[in-house]
Amino acid sequence: MAAHSPLDHVVDHPTLEFPWWTGPSYQKVIELPAPFTRFMVMEAVAALLMLAILVPVVKHIRRHPVSKGGFFNAFEAILLFIRDDIARPAIGGHGADKFLPYLWTVFFFVLFNNLLGMIPGFASATGNINVTGVLAVSTLAVVVGAGVKEYGVKKFFTNLVPHVDVPWPLNYAFWPLMFVIELVGLLIKHLVLAVRLFANMFAGHVVLAVILGFILAAQGWLFWVVMPASIAGVVALSLLELFVAFLQAYIFTFLSALFIGASVHPH
């Protein structure tokens, strides 16, 4: 499959493909039962990893005021970073703590899906616009729900329009137009949230696939020149992709917290 197009590595399939060197073939393909796809499997794996890791971590933190062990300390540091450096500054004070379950969940779900794409045979579900679109819609639901709970339906939507100190006839003329613009802007912000994550993960894996594809295209003595150069390039870019995996999870969580803060504390 990889020999046909590098894009086969970053689009969804009803199969799982694992490296399997058996003569001319280098992949073992496992057909998934309908209607499952590999991105659906990756999302399920990410969710199971969250349960397998975060539940014991939280139980450990509850039992031990001071965590011991590098594994538990690492995850506790991430949880505290999201609380103290993302949620509370962006949303404001201890009122931000009620949004922590969502922010923690979305951070680790995005992170684990990003990292799964670095494992041979696996894929990054966040490289699919449908997945990131659902995540963005989830953030939009939290944003609207938080604003409606804080101010009520009518006040929430009127808060979208900033106050403009103009004579009342102009205000009545411009207010409906400004309301439509702000409402569309709210939707566009969350659309960009989905596209940003999708584009970064999709583009990164396309580049890796293309560089590896050079090996398949090389013939004769050129193969021995292209192969080490391609492998070295993929290793270097994979290290960059590891950084991008954490960075994109942080950006998605940070922007979600900003949007929630703007909803409950309109200016």
Buried (B, 14 or more C-beta within 10 A) or exposed (E): EBEEEBEEBBBBBEEBBEEEEEEEEBBEEEEBEEEEBBBBBBBEBBBEBBEEBBEEBBEBBEEEEEBEEEEBEEBBEBBEEBBEEBBBBBBEEEBBEEBBEBBBBBBBBBBBBBBBBBEEBBBBBBBBBEBBBEBBBBBBEBBBEBBBEBBEEEEBBEBBBEEEEEEEEEBEEBBEEBBEEBEEEBEEBBBEBBBBBBBBBBEBBBBBBBBBBBBBEBEEEEEEEBBEEBEEBBEEBEEEBEEBBBEBBBBBBBBBBBBBBBBBBBE
